Amino acid sequence: MKKLLSVSLITILSINSSFAQLSINGHFYGEDAIKFYRYGNFGSARVMGMGGAFTALGGDISSSYINPAGLGYYNKSEFSISPYFINQNTNSSYIGQNTNQSSSSLAIGQIGAVFSKQGTGSRKKRSNWAISYNTLANFTNDFTYSGVNKRSSLSDYFAERATQRGISSSALDEEFDTQTGLAQNSTAMMYQAFLIDPSGKGYVASELSVPVNQTGRVSETGNLGQINVGYGVNFDDRTYFGASLGIQNLNYNQISDHSEVFPNGKIFNSFDFGDDLFVKGTGVNLSLGAIFKVTENLRVGANLVSPTSMKIQESLVSNVSIRQKPNTFTTEFQDISTVPNDFNYRITSPTRANIAASLFLPKKIGVVSLEAEYVGYSRMNIKDNDNARWSSEQKRGIQNEFKDVVNLKAGSEIRLGIGRIRAGLNYLADPNRVKENYNSTSSLVGSLGAGLRNNKFYADVAYSRTMFDSSFTPYSLSVKEDYSSVANSGSKGILAFSVGTFF
């Protein structure tokens, strides 16, 4: 059964009525595409320290995916690796109560090698190949929420869903296997847990008492990584061209837990609900780039990255655990889960294009680099080969909800003998047409870095910090005043180290 008929608690967002059919009776996968393809400031510590403004520069392993023309600057072979330490602090406000959560993780941001070869003829100075792995996006996110709800329960949401389906109680019974204790979907699961009951022409929550003490936690892990096989060539030490084949790999896990306690409960003391979502994907893209040495101190560069057609496999499992009042009802199933809800589809990522200029300071004491990055978010696509209507709805949703943006990057590096000091700034534009739908805004990402370099090895360190605001809606109801959202604010810091050796 597709997720179109089984909405994940953890991915429900507040979307305006123009796309109610995608957010109430089905999931709008444009939300996932934005999450996966809104890249951060990643790469080697050198690149991160300069804010990612490297399109007009070269001589770094990250050039293999930023602008492969930069590989043409190598005159030695190189091996390098960049581990990351990621820390996030989040403050969450839900129905007037605040909670704080911190999380951290370790990751490999970049690893790879460049193989440099002397050119042939009088003009072709170098011909270099590279193979590397780079993190493009990291999904580490962890927050908790808690509040006293005087208007509704998660059970009300599932009662509304059962009513919208127009399904009979006998049909819901058929969607539950008494031998295995598994339900075909989360609505049938909640019905078998006695949390919703038929009433008149629809369904209502079994436990109607208020207030409801609600707590929850959402934990996201995983990343979008890319293996690049790149080639860069140097003509006359003035013109550089490059191409790179990118093989993307997506791993994303989202674990959500929501608990409710009824202080004045007539039927239930409490229940716990959870969603476990696992997403994997692979895709291929092509990158073409060029760098031109206009003068001894000025270089300009450009790069174009084709859309990635990524095949996605996802699996969603829901579960519920109930604790009823004494002498109310008996059941053999205090804990119920759904069968794995598997779904395969394709995401086409946005086209990306960069144009940049780098100015070298007098006596080569440093460099300042500026660039603009176009990202075509409105041209993303979601497709299920077996459901043309659903695919059309998803595509129309993307076009109506998202817009193309231009991100700006700036970076600088000062050379002090074998030492380097770096700083960078990224402006990431908001891709949402209607901010109220997602509580998303543009953001600034600042970074600092330093390093040591000689003719045998180098070592770099960089720190990048992002402030963010976001929202999360545990469940939605037909009456907006009857449910609440979690308002999140916080910061995410990434500490990167790079070490490399020439051979």
Residue pairs with C-beta under 8 A, 6 or more apart in sequence:
1 184
1 185
1 341
2 341
2 343
2 384
2 387
3 26
3 27
3 314
3 316
3 341
3 343
4 25
4 26
4 27
4 343
4 387
4 390
5 25
5 26
5 185
6 185
6 186
6 187
6 316
6 318
6 338
6 341
7 23
7 24
7 25
7 26
7 27
7 161
8 27
8 254
8 256
8 275
8 277
8 316
8 318
9 154
9 256
9 258
9 273
9 275
9 318
9 474
9 475
10 218
10 254
10 255
10 256
10 275
10 277
11 27
11 31
11 32
11 254
11 277
12 23
12 473
12 474
12 475
12 476
13 23
13 28
13 31
13 437
13 438
13 471
13 472
13 473
14 436
14 437
14 438
14 439
14 471
14 473
14 476
14 485
15 22
15 23
15 28
15 401
15 437
16 434
16 436
16 437
18 400
19 28
19 397
19 400
19 401
21 393
22 28
22 393
22 394
22 397
23 476
24 161
24 164
24 476
25 164
26 390
26 393
28 394
28 397
28 401
29 345
29 347
29 382
29 394
30 380
30 382
30 394
30 397
30 398
30 401
30 402
31 438
32 279
32 347
33 347
33 349
33 380
33 382
33 398
34 377
34 402
34 431
34 432
35 139
35 252
36 137
36 224
36 250
36 252
36 347
36 349
37 137
37 224
37 349
37 350
37 375
37 377
37 380
38 137
38 428
38 431
39 136
39 137
39 224
40 137
40 138
40 445
40 464
40 466
40 494
41 48
41 51
41 52
41 424
41 426
41 445
41 447
41 464
41 466
41 494
42 48
42 52
42 109
42 110
42 134
42 135
42 136
42 137
42 138
42 494
43 52
43 54
43 60
43 62
43 66
43 82
43 109
43 110
43 134
44 60
44 61
44 62
44 80
44 82
44 109
44 110
44 460
44 496
44 498
45 82
45 449
45 451
45 460
45 461
45 462
45 496
45 497
45 498
46 60
46 62
46 413
46 420
46 422
46 449
46 451
46 460
46 462
46 498
47 54
47 60
47 62
47 66
48 109
48 424
48 447
48 449
48 462
48 464
48 494
48 496
49 411
49 413
49 422
49 423
49 424
49 447
49 448
49 449
49 450
49 451
49 460
49 461
49 462
50 369
50 411
50 412
50 413
50 422
50 423
50 424
50 447
50 449
51 409
51 410
51 411
51 423
51 424
51 425
51 426
51 445
51 446
51 447
52 66
52 409
52 411
52 424
52 426
53 356
53 358
53 369
53 370
53 371
53 409
53 410
53 411
53 424
54 60
54 62
54 63
54 66
54 67
54 70
54 356
54 369
54 411
55 66
55 67
55 289
55 301
55 302
55 303
55 354
55 355
55 356
55 369
55 371
56 67
56 291
56 299
56 300
56 301
56 356
56 357
56 358
56 369
56 371
57 63
57 70
57 73
57 291
57 299
57 301
57 358
57 367
57 369
58 67
58 69
58 70
58 71
58 72
58 73
58 74
58 232
58 240
58 291
59 70
59 73
59 74
60 70
61 78
61 80
61 110
61 112
61 113
61 114
61 130
61 132
61 500
62 110
62 132
62 134
63 69
63 70
63 71
63 73
63 130
63 230
63 232
63 242
64 71
64 112
64 130
64 131
64 132
64 134
64 228
64 229
64 230
64 244
65 132
65 134
65 136
65 226
65 228
65 230
65 244
65 246
65 287
66 303
66 354
67 242
67 287
67 289
67 291
67 301
67 302
67 303
67 354
68 130
68 228
68 230
68 231
68 232
68 242
68 243
68 244
68 287
68 288
68 289
68 303
69 232
69 240
69 241
69 242
69 289
69 290
69 291
69 301
69 303
70 232
70 240
70 242
70 289
70 291
70 301
71 114
71 128
71 129
71 130
71 230
71 231
71 232
71 242
72 126
72 128
72 232
72 233
72 234
72 240
72 241
72 242
72 291
73 126
73 232
73 234
73 240
74 114
74 116
74 126
74 128
74 232
75 116
75 126
76 116
76 502
76 503
77 113
77 114
77 115
77 116
77 502
77 503
78 113
78 114
78 116
78 500
78 501
78 502
78 503
79 112
79 113
79 500
79 501
79 503
80 110
80 111
80 112
80 113
80 498
80 499
80 500
80 501
81 108
81 110
81 111
81 498
81 499
81 500
82 108
82 109
82 110
82 111
82 496
82 497
82 498
83 106
83 107
83 108
83 109
83 496
83 497
84 106
84 107
84 108
84 109
84 135
84 138
84 494
84 495
84 496
85 104
85 105
85 106
85 494
85 495
85 496
86 104
86 105
86 106
86 107
86 138
86 140
86 492
86 493
86 494
86 495
87 102
87 103
87 104
87 492
87 493
87 495
88 102
88 103
88 104
88 140
88 141
88 142
88 490
88 491
88 492
88 493
89 100
89 101
89 102
89 490
89 491
90 100
90 101
90 102
90 103
90 141
90 142
90 143
90 488
90 489
90 490
91 98
91 99
91 100
91 488
91 489
91 490
92 98
92 99
92 100
92 101
92 143
92 144
92 145
92 486
92 487
92 488
93 145
93 486
93 487
93 488
94 145
94 146
94 147
94 214
94 484
94 485
94 486
94 487
95 147
95 148
95 149
95 214
95 484
96 147
97 145
97 146
97 147
97 148
99 143
99 144
99 145
99 146
101 142
101 143
101 144
101 217
102 142
103 140
103 141
103 142
103 219
104 140
105 138
105 140
105 221
107 135
107 138
107 223
108 133
108 135
109 134
109 135
109 496
110 132
110 133
110 134
110 135
110 498
111 132
111 133
112 130
112 131
112 132
112 133
112 134
112 228
113 130
113 131
113 132
114 128
114 129
114 130
115 128
115 129
115 130
116 126
116 128
117 126
117 127
117 128
117 129
118 126
118 127
119 125
119 126
119 127
119 233
119 234
120 127
123 235
123 236
124 233
124 234
124 235
125 234
125 235
125 236
125 237
126 232
126 233
126 234
127 231
127 233
127 234
128 231
128 232
128 233
128 234
129 229
129 230
129 231
130 228
130 229
130 230
130 231
130 232
131 227
131 228
131 229
131 230
132 227
132 228
132 230
133 225
133 226
133 227
133 228
134 225
134 226
134 228
135 223
135 224
135 225
136 223
136 224
136 225
136 226
136 248
137 223
137 224
138 223
138 494
139 220
139 221
139 222
139 223
139 224
139 252
140 220
140 221
140 492
141 218
141 219
141 220
142 217
142 218
142 219
142 220
143 217
143 218
143 472
143 486
143 488
143 490
144 215
144 216
144 217
144 218
145 214
145 215
145 216
145 217
145 472
145 474
145 486
146 213
146 214
146 215
146 216
147 214
147 484
148 211
148 212
148 213
148 214
149 210
149 211
149 212
149 213
149 214
149 484
150 210
150 211
150 212
151 210
151 481
151 482
151 483
152 212
152 477
152 482
152 483
153 205
153 207
153 212
153 260
154 214
154 258
154 260
154 273
154 474
154 475
155 190
155 195
155 196
155 205
155 206
155 207
155 260
156 204
156 205
156 475
156 477
156 482
157 475
157 476
157 477
157 483
158 186
158 187
158 190
158 191
158 195
158 196
158 203
158 205
159 196
159 202
159 203
159 204
159 205
160 203
160 477
160 478
161 187
162 172
162 187
162 190
162 191
162 196
162 202
162 203
163 201
163 202
163 203
165 187
167 187
169 191
169 198
172 187
172 188
172 191
172 192
173 191
173 192
175 183
175 184
175 185
175 187
175 188
176 182
176 183
176 184
176 188
176 189
176 191
176 192
176 336
177 183
181 332
181 333
181 335
181 336
181 337
182 336
182 337
182 338
182 339
183 189
183 192
183 336
183 337
183 338
183 339
184 338
184 339
185 338
185 341
186 318
186 338
187 196
188 338
189 318
189 319
189 320
189 336
189 337
189 338
190 196
190 320
191 203
192 333
192 336
193 271
193 320
193 322
193 331
193 333
193 336
194 206
194 267
194 322
194 324
194 329
194 331
195 205
195 206
195 207
195 268
195 271
195 320
195 322
196 203
196 204
196 205
196 206
197 203
197 204
197 205
197 206
206 267
206 268
207 262
207 265
207 266
207 267
207 268
208 266
209 262
209 263
209 264
209 265
209 266
210 264
211 263
211 264
212 260
212 261
212 262
213 260
213 261
213 262
213 263
214 258
214 259
214 260
214 474
215 258
215 259
216 256
216 257
216 258
216 259
216 474
216 486
217 256
217 257
218 254
218 255
218 256
218 257
218 472
219 254
219 255
219 256
220 252
220 253
220 254
220 255
221 252
221 253
222 250
222 251
222 252
222 253
222 279
223 251
224 248
224 249
224 250
225 248
225 249
225 251
226 246
226 247
226 248
226 249
227 246
227 247
227 249
228 244
228 245
228 246
228 247
228 287
229 244
229 245
230 242
230 243
230 244
230 245
230 287
231 242
231 243
231 244
232 240
232 241
232 242
233 240
233 241
233 242
234 240
235 241
237 293
238 292
238 293
239 290
239 291
239 292
239 293
240 290
240 291
240 292
241 289
241 290
242 288
242 289
242 290
243 286
243 287
243 288
243 289
244 286
244 287
244 289
245 284
245 285
245 286
245 287
246 284
246 285
246 286
246 287
246 305
246 308
247 282
247 283
247 284
248 281
248 282
248 283
248 284
248 285
248 308
248 310
249 281
249 282
250 279
250 280
250 281
250 282
250 283
250 310
250 312
251 279
251 280
252 277
252 278
252 279
252 280
253 276
253 277
253 278
253 279
254 275
254 276
254 277
254 279
255 274
255 275
255 276
255 277
256 274
256 275
256 276
256 277
257 272
257 273
257 274
258 272
258 273
258 274
258 474
258 475
259 270
259 271
259 272
259 273
260 270
260 271
260 273
261 269
261 270
262 268
262 269
262 270
265 325
266 325
266 328
267 324
267 325
267 328
267 329
268 322
268 323
268 324
268 325
269 323
269 324
269 325
270 322
270 323
271 320
271 321
271 322
271 323
272 320
272 321
273 318
273 319
273 320
274 318
274 319
274 320
275 316
275 317
275 318
276 316
276 317
276 318
276 319
277 314
277 315
277 316
278 314
278 315
278 316
279 312
279 313
279 314
280 312
280 313
280 314
281 310
281 311
281 312
281 313
281 347
282 310
282 311
283 308
283 309
283 310
283 311
283 347
283 349
284 308
284 309
285 305
285 306
285 307
285 308
285 349
286 305
286 306
287 303
287 304
287 305
287 306
288 303
288 304
289 301
289 302
289 303
289 304
290 301
290 302
290 303
291 299
291 300
291 301
292 299
292 300
292 301
293 299
294 300
296 360
297 359
297 360
297 361
297 362
298 357
298 358
298 359
298 360
299 357
299 358
299 360
300 355
300 356
300 357
300 358
301 354
301 355
301 356
301 357
301 358
301 371
302 353
302 354
302 355
302 356
303 353
303 354
304 351
304 352
304 353
305 351
305 352
305 353
306 351
307 348
307 349
307 350
307 351
307 379
307 380
308 347
308 348
308 349
309 346
309 347
309 348
309 349
310 346
310 347
310 348
310 349
311 344
311 346
312 344
312 345
312 346
312 347
313 342
313 343
313 344
314 342
314 343
314 344
314 345
315 340
315 341
315 342
315 343
316 338
316 340
316 341
316 343
317 337
317 338
317 339
317 340
317 341
318 337
318 338
318 341
319 335
319 336
319 337
319 338
320 335
320 336
320 337
321 334
321 335
322 331
322 334
322 335
323 334
324 331
344 384
345 382
345 383
345 384
346 381
346 382
346 383
346 384
346 385
347 380
347 381
347 382
348 380
348 381
348 382
348 383
349 380
350 375
350 376
350 377
350 379
350 380
350 404
351 374
351 375
351 376
351 379
352 373
352 374
352 375
352 376
353 373
353 374
354 371
354 372
354 373
354 374
355 371
355 372
356 369
356 370
356 371
356 372
356 409
357 369
357 370
357 371
358 367
358 368
358 369
358 370
359 367
359 368
359 369
360 366
360 367
361 367
361 368
364 415
365 414
365 415
366 412
366 413
366 414
366 415
367 412
367 413
368 410
368 411
368 412
369 409
369 410
369 411
369 412
370 408
370 409
370 410
371 408
371 409
371 410
372 406
372 407
372 408
372 409
373 406
373 407
373 408
373 409
374 404
374 405
374 406
375 404
375 405
375 406
375 407
375 431
376 404
377 398
377 402
377 403
377 404
377 405
377 431
378 398
378 399
378 402
378 403
378 404
379 404
380 398
380 402
381 394
381 395
381 398
382 391
382 394
382 395
382 398
383 391
383 394
383 395
384 390
384 391
400 433
401 432
401 433
401 434
401 437
402 431
402 432
402 433
403 431
403 432
403 433
404 431
405 429
405 430
405 431
406 429
407 426
407 427
407 428
407 429
408 426
408 427
409 424
409 425
409 426
409 427
410 424
410 425
411 422
411 423
411 424
411 425
412 422
412 423
412 424
413 420
413 421
413 422
414 420
414 421
414 422
418 452
418 453
418 454
419 450
419 451
419 452
420 449
420 450
420 451
420 452
420 453
420 460
421 449
421 450
422 447
422 448
422 449
422 450
422 451
422 462
423 447
423 448
423 449
424 446
424 447
424 448
424 449
424 464
425 444
425 445
425 446
425 447
426 444
426 445
426 446
426 447
427 442
427 443
427 444
428 442
428 443
428 444
428 445
429 442
430 440
430 441
430 442
431 440
432 438
432 440
435 441
438 471
439 469
439 470
439 471
439 485
439 487
440 469
440 470
441 469
443 466
443 467
443 468
444 466
444 467
445 464
445 465
445 466
446 464
446 465
447 462
447 463
447 464
447 465
448 462
448 463
449 460
449 461
449 462
449 463
450 460
450 461
450 462
451 458
451 459
451 460
451 461
451 498
452 458
452 459
452 460
453 459
455 502
456 501
456 502
457 499
457 500
457 501
457 502
458 498
458 499
458 500
459 497
459 498
459 499
459 500
460 496
460 497
460 498
460 499
461 495
461 496
461 497
461 498
462 495
462 496
462 498
463 493
463 494
463 495
463 496
464 493
464 494
464 496
465 491
465 492
465 493
465 494
466 491
466 492
466 493
467 489
467 490
467 491
468 488
468 489
468 490
468 491
468 492
469 487
469 488
469 489
470 488
470 489
471 485
471 486
471 487
471 488
472 485
472 486
472 488
473 483
473 484
473 485
473 486
474 483
474 486
475 483
476 483
477 483
